[in-house]
Amino acid sequence: MIGRRAALKGLFATVGLAAVPGLAACGSSGSGGGGATSTTVSLGSNYSDAVPKKALADVIQQFQDAQKLTVNINTKDHEAFQNQINSYLQGGPDDVWSWFAGFRLRFFASKGLAGDISDLWSSSLAANYTQAQKEASTGDDGKQYFVPFYSYPWAVFYRPSIFQQKGYAVPKTFDEFITLAGKMKSDNIVPLAAGQSNGWPQLGTFDQINFRTNGYQFHVDLMAGKEDWGGAKVRATFDNWKRLTEYYQPNAIGRDWQTAAQSVLKGEAGMMVIGSQQIGQQFSTGGKLDDLDFFAFPSIDPQFGQDTIEAPMDGFCMAPKPRNKDNATKLLTYIASAPAQQTYLKSDPTSIAASNKADASSYNKLQQKCVQFVNDAKHITQFLDRDTDPGFASDVMINAVNNFIKNPNDIDGVVKFISSQTSQYFKK
């Protein structure tokens, strides 16, 4: 997550058609990525950090052994891959390439830069995933372009031992949530840990409150610029959020999310809206992963209840014209399988396989709950910076949310600022 804001800038910026040096796909010769032979397939990967790179290599080795095919992995720095993705795709991508669900998927699918794999979904993939996951893998044209690999849900995380000790009950409604926060404050526990120096963490809280206030469809349409960012519904989201701000950790803008998560680990703060992957890393390192639990963000409007959750999904797409479509299809089919995903997750005790056929008995307690949480969801969102234009997320929403946290009484100013910027990013 380091440098995430920088990676968002210019993600979909207009650039030349030639692939950026160093990110171009491997060539079409036998020694290159796609290969003219029938035994090769190329994979463009942003899994550049040591642990995920090794984990993905283990998955690919199993595929190669089983299929007797050679996968040429074209690994590039995670943030460089995101920054230069437009040129990479227009310049001729690898047969299969790593990417994200949500707006970032739909954007490239609408430009014809991702391959239609609807037939693969119909023939074999659908049985591995929930309807909500299929929805997140679908372009604006109703066709599928994405294979989910792993995910991690966002929710309200807490230590059950402290809840038990203090007699706290998990809230179901927003009013109960506010009441619980008040009890924690009176017990000299910071109700809500908050770290916003990284820029993006509190975007997740906006998402939670917005789809609880206005529903899934309004949320995704708002992210796409199809709804009014200056309207009453967005104001209602900030009005609801304002009720929580008095329970926030002071100086959230000056604290990173890791430090905020550590305050939950230490028992200084009672709850935190964050992803399982982020806070789970802190608890795992601290040796207290067994004392980490979560609940769905409480209901605000009963008509929407808690039917929507946020669970960003990483996965893979196929090139529109892969050099070796048969082998690319075989690789995607394997990537969708439970064994492949569970092999990858051996290195990560905080995320879950996207496949609903994964063996839950191999999961820790946190992962098992995450699986049930995702499987029960009617709708799944992908996090604001994946569900909307990345420039809008980085240059508008981060600034707007920071201003709101600094002064939650100026909702008019925050909403007017957002609304004044939308025409730069969304076509009417």
C-alpha positions as CSV (number, residue, x, y, z in Angstrom):
1,M,0.0,0.0,0.0
2,I,3.0,2.3,0.3
3,G,2.8,5.1,-2.3
4,R,-0.7,4.2,-3.3
5,R,-1.7,7.8,-3.8
6,A,1.2,8.3,-6.2
7,A,0.3,5.2,-8.1
8,L,-3.3,6.5,-8.6
9,K,-2.1,9.7,-10.2
10,G,-2.3,9.5,-14.0
11,L,-3.3,5.8,-14.0
12,F,-5.6,6.4,-16.9
13,A,-3.8,9.4,-18.3
14,T,-3.7,9.8,-22.1
15,V,-0.3,8.5,-23.3
16,G,1.1,7.3,-26.6
17,L,0.3,4.0,-28.1
18,A,3.8,2.6,-27.8
19,A,4.4,0.5,-24.8
20,V,6.5,2.1,-22.1
21,P,10.1,0.7,-22.0
22,G,10.4,-2.0,-19.4
23,L,6.7,-2.7,-19.2
24,A,6.1,-3.9,-22.7
25,A,4.8,-7.4,-23.0
26,C,7.2,-10.1,-24.0
27,G,7.5,-10.7,-27.8
28,S,5.7,-13.3,-29.9
29,S,8.7,-15.5,-30.6
30,G,9.2,-18.8,-28.9
31,S,11.7,-17.3,-26.4
32,G,9.3,-14.4,-25.7
33,G,6.1,-14.2,-23.7
34,G,3.2,-15.5,-25.8
35,G,5.3,-17.7,-28.0
36,A,4.6,-19.0,-31.5
37,T,4.7,-22.5,-30.2
38,S,1.8,-24.3,-28.6
39,T,3.6,-24.8,-25.3
40,T,4.0,-21.3,-24.0
41,V,1.9,-18.6,-22.5
42,S,2.9,-15.2,-21.1
43,L,1.8,-13.6,-17.8
44,G,2.2,-9.9,-17.0
45,S,2.5,-9.6,-13.3
46,N,2.5,-6.7,-10.8
47,Y,3.3,-9.1,-7.9
48,S,6.8,-7.5,-7.5
49,D,7.3,-7.6,-3.8
50,A,9.3,-10.7,-2.6
51,V,6.6,-12.6,-0.7
52,P,3.7,-12.3,-3.3
53,K,6.2,-12.8,-6.2
54,K,7.4,-16.1,-4.6
55,A,3.8,-17.2,-3.9
56,L,2.7,-16.5,-7.5
57,A,5.7,-18.4,-8.8
58,D,4.7,-21.4,-6.7
59,V,1.2,-21.3,-8.3
60,I,2.7,-21.0,-11.8
61,Q,5.1,-23.9,-11.2
62,Q,2.2,-26.2,-10.2
63,F,0.4,-25.2,-13.4
64,Q,3.4,-25.8,-15.6
65,D,3.9,-29.2,-14.0
66,A,0.3,-30.2,-14.5
67,Q,-0.1,-28.8,-18.0
68,K,3.4,-29.3,-19.4
69,L,3.4,-25.7,-20.5
70,T,5.8,-22.9,-20.0
71,V,4.7,-19.7,-18.5
72,N,6.9,-16.7,-19.1
73,I,6.3,-14.3,-16.2
74,N,6.9,-10.6,-17.1
75,T,7.1,-9.1,-13.6
76,K,7.2,-5.3,-13.2
77,D,7.2,-3.1,-10.1
78,H,3.6,-2.9,-8.7
79,E,3.2,0.9,-8.9
80,A,5.0,1.2,-12.2
81,F,2.6,-1.4,-13.6
82,Q,-0.4,0.6,-12.5
83,N,1.0,3.9,-13.6
84,Q,1.9,2.6,-17.1
85,I,-0.9,0.2,-17.6
86,N,-2.6,2.2,-20.4
87,S,0.6,2.1,-22.6
88,Y,1.1,-1.6,-21.7
89,L,-2.3,-2.6,-22.8
90,Q,-2.3,-0.5,-26.0
91,G,1.2,-1.7,-26.9
92,G,0.4,-5.4,-26.9
93,P,0.0,-7.0,-23.4
94,D,1.0,-10.4,-22.3
95,D,-1.6,-13.2,-22.9
96,V,-2.8,-12.9,-19.3
97,W,-2.2,-10.0,-17.0
98,S,-2.8,-9.1,-13.3
99,W,-5.4,-6.4,-12.5
100,F,-8.3,-5.4,-10.3
101,A,-12.1,-5.7,-10.3
102,G,-14.4,-2.7,-10.3
103,F,-14.1,0.5,-12.3
104,R,-10.5,-0.2,-13.2
105,L,-11.7,-3.3,-15.0
106,R,-14.7,-1.8,-16.6
107,F,-12.7,1.1,-17.9
108,F,-10.3,-1.0,-20.0
109,A,-13.0,-3.5,-21.0
110,S,-15.0,-0.5,-22.4
111,K,-11.9,0.5,-24.4
112,G,-11.5,-3.0,-25.9
113,L,-8.2,-3.5,-24.0
114,A,-9.4,-6.5,-22.0
115,G,-10.4,-9.8,-23.5
116,D,-14.0,-11.1,-23.3
117,I,-14.0,-14.4,-21.3
118,S,-17.7,-14.7,-21.0
119,D,-17.6,-18.2,-22.6
120,L,-15.1,-19.3,-20.0
121,W,-17.3,-18.1,-17.2
122,S,-20.3,-19.9,-18.7
123,S,-18.5,-23.1,-19.3
124,S,-16.4,-23.5,-16.1
125,L,-15.7,-20.5,-13.9
126,A,-19.2,-19.5,-12.6
127,A,-19.3,-22.5,-10.3
128,N,-16.3,-21.2,-8.4
129,Y,-17.7,-17.8,-7.6
130,T,-20.7,-16.1,-6.1
131,Q,-23.1,-13.9,-8.1
132,A,-21.7,-10.8,-6.4
133,Q,-18.2,-11.8,-7.5
134,K,-19.4,-12.3,-11.1
135,E,-21.0,-8.9,-10.9
136,A,-17.7,-7.4,-10.0
137,S,-16.0,-9.2,-12.9
138,T,-18.4,-7.9,-15.5
139,G,-18.0,-4.9,-17.9
140,D,-20.6,-2.3,-18.7
141,D,-21.7,-4.4,-21.6
142,G,-22.7,-7.3,-19.4
143,K,-19.7,-9.5,-20.5
144,Q,-17.1,-11.0,-18.1
145,Y,-13.4,-9.8,-18.4
146,F,-11.9,-10.8,-15.1
147,V,-10.9,-13.9,-13.0
148,P,-10.9,-13.2,-9.2
149,F,-7.9,-14.6,-7.4
150,Y,-8.0,-13.4,-3.8
151,S,-9.8,-10.8,-1.8
152,Y,-9.9,-9.2,1.7
153,P,-13.1,-7.6,3.2
154,W,-13.3,-4.2,4.8
155,A,-15.4,-4.1,8.0
156,V,-15.2,-2.8,11.6
157,F,-12.4,-4.7,13.3
158,Y,-12.1,-5.1,17.1
159,R,-10.6,-7.4,19.8
160,P,-13.3,-9.8,21.1
161,S,-11.4,-10.2,24.4
162,I,-11.9,-6.5,25.1
163,F,-15.6,-6.6,24.1
164,Q,-16.1,-9.5,26.4
165,Q,-14.2,-7.9,29.3
166,K,-16.2,-4.7,28.9
167,G,-19.5,-6.3,28.1
168,Y,-19.8,-4.6,24.7
169,A,-22.3,-5.9,22.2
170,V,-21.7,-5.9,18.4
171,P,-24.0,-3.2,17.0
172,K,-26.4,-3.9,14.2
173,T,-27.7,-0.4,13.5
174,F,-25.9,2.9,13.2
175,D,-27.6,4.3,16.4
176,E,-26.3,1.2,18.3
177,F,-22.8,1.9,16.8
178,I,-22.9,5.5,18.1
179,T,-24.0,4.3,21.5
180,L,-21.2,1.8,21.7
181,A,-18.7,4.5,20.7
182,G,-20.0,6.6,23.6
183,K,-19.6,3.7,26.0
184,M,-16.0,3.2,24.9
185,K,-15.2,6.9,25.3
186,S,-16.6,6.8,28.9
187,D,-14.3,3.8,29.5
188,N,-11.3,5.8,28.4
189,I,-10.9,3.8,25.2
190,V,-10.6,5.6,21.9
191,P,-13.7,4.3,20.1
192,L,-12.4,4.5,16.5
193,A,-8.8,4.2,15.5
194,A,-8.0,6.4,12.5
195,G,-4.8,6.9,10.4
196,Q,-5.1,9.1,7.3
197,S,-1.6,10.3,6.6
198,N,-1.4,7.7,3.8
199,G,-4.4,9.5,2.1
200,W,-6.5,6.5,1.1
201,P,-7.6,4.7,4.4
202,Q,-10.7,6.9,5.2
203,L,-12.0,6.5,1.6
204,G,-13.1,3.1,2.9
205,T,-15.2,4.7,5.6
206,F,-16.9,7.0,3.0
207,D,-17.8,3.9,1.0
208,Q,-19.3,2.1,4.0
209,I,-21.4,5.0,5.0
210,N,-22.5,5.9,1.5
211,F,-23.8,2.5,0.5
212,R,-25.4,2.0,3.9
213,T,-27.1,5.5,3.5
214,N,-28.0,5.3,-0.2
215,G,-27.6,1.7,-1.4
216,Y,-25.4,-0.2,-3.7
217,Q,-26.7,1.0,-7.0
218,F,-26.4,4.7,-6.1
219,H,-22.9,4.1,-4.8
220,V,-21.6,2.5,-8.0
221,D,-23.4,5.0,-10.1
222,L,-21.9,7.8,-8.0
223,M,-18.4,6.4,-8.4
224,A,-19.0,6.3,-12.2
225,G,-20.1,10.0,-12.2
226,K,-23.7,9.1,-13.1
227,E,-25.1,10.6,-9.9
228,D,-24.8,14.1,-8.5
229,W,-21.8,14.6,-6.2
230,G,-23.4,17.8,-5.0
231,G,-26.8,16.4,-4.2
232,A,-28.7,15.7,-1.1
233,K,-27.7,12.0,-1.0
234,V,-24.0,12.8,-0.8
235,R,-24.7,15.4,1.9
236,A,-26.6,12.8,3.8
237,T,-23.5,10.5,3.7
238,F,-21.4,13.2,5.2
239,D,-24.1,14.1,7.7
240,N,-24.1,10.5,9.0
241,W,-20.3,10.4,9.0
242,K,-20.2,13.6,11.1
243,R,-21.9,11.7,13.9
244,L,-18.9,9.5,14.2
245,T,-16.1,12.0,14.0
246,E,-16.3,13.0,17.7
247,Y,-15.2,9.4,18.5
248,Y,-12.2,9.4,16.2
249,Q,-8.6,9.2,17.4
250,P,-7.3,12.8,17.5
251,N,-4.9,13.9,14.7
252,A,-6.0,11.3,12.2
253,I,-4.3,13.2,9.4
254,G,-0.9,13.0,11.1
255,R,-1.1,9.2,11.7
256,D,-0.5,6.3,9.3
257,W,-2.9,3.4,9.2
258,Q,-0.2,1.0,10.7
259,T,0.0,3.1,13.9
260,A,-3.8,3.3,14.1
261,A,-4.1,-0.5,13.8
262,Q,-1.4,-0.9,16.4
263,S,-3.6,1.1,18.8
264,V,-6.3,-1.5,18.4
265,L,-3.8,-4.2,19.0
266,K,-2.6,-2.5,22.2
267,G,-6.2,-2.1,23.5
268,E,-5.9,1.7,23.3
269,A,-8.6,1.9,20.6
270,G,-11.7,-0.2,20.5
271,M,-12.6,-0.4,16.8
272,M,-11.2,0.4,13.3
273,V,-12.8,0.5,9.8
274,I,-10.1,-1.1,7.7
275,G,-9.4,-4.2,5.6
276,S,-8.5,-7.6,7.0
277,Q,-5.3,-7.6,5.0
278,Q,-4.1,-4.3,6.6
279,I,-5.0,-4.8,10.3
280,G,-4.4,-8.5,10.0
281,Q,-0.8,-7.9,9.2
282,Q,-0.3,-5.9,12.4
283,F,-2.1,-8.5,14.6
284,S,-0.2,-11.4,12.9
285,T,3.1,-9.7,13.5
286,G,2.1,-8.9,17.1
287,G,1.1,-12.6,17.7
288,K,-2.6,-11.8,18.4
289,L,-4.3,-12.8,15.2
290,D,-6.6,-15.1,17.3
291,D,-7.9,-12.0,19.1
292,L,-9.1,-10.2,16.0
293,D,-12.7,-10.2,14.9
294,F,-15.0,-7.9,12.8
295,F,-18.6,-7.1,12.1
296,A,-20.3,-5.6,9.1
297,F,-20.6,-1.8,9.1
298,P,-24.0,-1.3,10.8
299,S,-27.2,-0.6,9.0
300,I,-28.2,3.0,8.4
301,D,-31.3,2.7,6.2
302,P,-33.3,-0.5,6.8
303,Q,-34.2,-0.8,3.1
304,F,-30.5,-1.4,2.3
305,G,-29.6,-3.1,5.6
306,Q,-26.1,-4.7,5.4
307,D,-26.5,-6.3,1.9
308,T,-23.4,-4.6,0.5
309,I,-19.8,-5.1,1.6
310,E,-16.4,-3.9,0.5
311,A,-14.0,-6.6,-0.5
312,P,-11.4,-5.6,-3.1
313,M,-10.5,-8.4,-5.4
314,D,-7.2,-8.9,-7.2
315,G,-7.2,-11.2,-10.2
316,F,-6.3,-11.6,-13.8
317,C,-7.5,-10.6,-17.3
318,M,-6.8,-11.9,-20.8
319,A,-5.5,-9.9,-23.7
320,P,-8.1,-9.1,-26.4
321,K,-6.0,-11.0,-28.9
322,P,-3.7,-13.3,-26.9
323,R,-0.9,-14.9,-28.9
324,N,-2.0,-18.3,-27.6
325,K,-5.6,-18.2,-26.5
326,D,-5.9,-21.9,-25.7
327,N,-3.0,-21.7,-23.3
328,A,-4.2,-18.4,-21.9
329,T,-7.6,-20.0,-21.2
330,K,-6.0,-23.0,-19.5
331,L,-4.0,-20.6,-17.3
332,L,-7.0,-18.6,-16.3
333,T,-9.0,-21.7,-15.6
334,Y,-6.2,-22.9,-13.2
335,I,-6.0,-19.4,-11.6
336,A,-9.7,-19.7,-10.8
337,S,-9.3,-23.0,-9.0
338,A,-9.2,-23.4,-5.3
339,P,-5.8,-25.3,-5.2
340,A,-4.1,-22.4,-7.1
341,Q,-5.5,-19.7,-4.8
342,Q,-4.8,-21.7,-1.6
343,T,-1.2,-22.2,-2.7
344,Y,-0.8,-18.5,-3.1
345,L,-2.4,-17.7,0.3
346,K,0.0,-19.9,2.2
347,S,2.0,-16.7,2.5
348,D,-0.9,-14.5,3.6
349,P,-3.0,-15.4,6.7
350,T,-5.1,-12.2,6.3
351,S,-6.7,-12.6,2.8
352,I,-9.0,-15.3,1.4
353,A,-9.2,-17.2,-1.9
354,A,-11.9,-15.8,-4.2
355,S,-13.1,-19.3,-5.1
356,N,-16.0,-20.6,-3.0
357,K,-14.5,-24.1,-3.4
358,A,-11.5,-23.3,-1.3
359,D,-11.0,-25.7,1.7
360,A,-11.9,-23.6,4.7
361,S,-10.4,-26.1,7.0
362,S,-7.0,-24.8,6.0
363,Y,-7.9,-21.2,7.1
364,N,-7.4,-19.6,10.4
365,K,-10.4,-18.2,12.4
366,L,-10.3,-14.8,10.8
367,Q,-10.1,-16.2,7.2
368,Q,-13.0,-18.5,7.9
369,K,-15.2,-15.6,8.9
370,C,-14.0,-13.6,5.9
371,V,-15.2,-16.4,3.6
372,Q,-18.6,-16.5,5.1
373,F,-18.8,-12.7,5.0
374,V,-18.0,-12.5,1.3
375,N,-20.2,-15.5,0.4
376,D,-23.2,-14.0,2.1
377,A,-22.9,-10.6,0.5
378,K,-25.5,-9.6,-2.1
379,H,-23.2,-6.9,-3.5
380,I,-19.5,-6.4,-3.3
381,T,-17.7,-3.1,-3.9
382,Q,-14.0,-2.7,-4.6
383,F,-12.9,0.4,-2.6
384,L,-13.3,3.9,-3.8
385,D,-10.0,4.2,-5.6
386,R,-10.8,1.1,-7.6
387,D,-14.4,1.9,-8.2
388,T,-13.9,5.4,-9.6
389,D,-11.5,7.3,-11.8
390,P,-8.1,7.1,-10.0
391,G,-7.4,10.8,-10.7
392,F,-10.7,11.7,-9.1
393,A,-9.9,9.5,-6.1
394,S,-6.4,10.8,-5.7
395,D,-6.8,14.5,-6.4
396,V,-10.3,15.2,-5.3
397,M,-11.7,12.6,-2.8
398,I,-8.5,12.3,-0.7
399,N,-8.4,16.1,-0.3
400,A,-12.1,16.3,0.3
401,V,-12.1,13.6,3.0
402,N,-9.0,15.2,4.6
403,N,-10.8,18.5,4.7
404,F,-13.9,16.9,6.2
405,I,-11.9,15.1,8.9
406,K,-10.2,18.4,9.8
407,N,-13.5,20.3,9.9
408,P,-16.6,18.0,9.9
409,N,-18.9,21.0,10.3
410,D,-18.1,22.3,6.8
411,I,-20.1,19.7,4.9
412,D,-21.3,22.3,2.4
413,G,-17.7,23.3,1.6
414,V,-16.6,19.7,1.2
415,V,-19.5,18.8,-1.1
416,K,-19.2,21.9,-3.2
417,F,-15.5,21.2,-3.7
418,I,-16.1,17.7,-4.9
419,S,-19.0,18.7,-7.2
420,S,-16.9,21.5,-8.7
421,Q,-14.2,19.0,-9.8
422,T,-16.4,16.3,-11.3
423,S,-16.6,17.7,-14.9
424,Q,-12.8,17.1,-15.2
425,Y,-13.2,13.4,-14.7
426,F,-16.7,12.3,-15.8
427,K,-18.5,12.9,-19.1
428,K,-22.1,13.8,-18.9
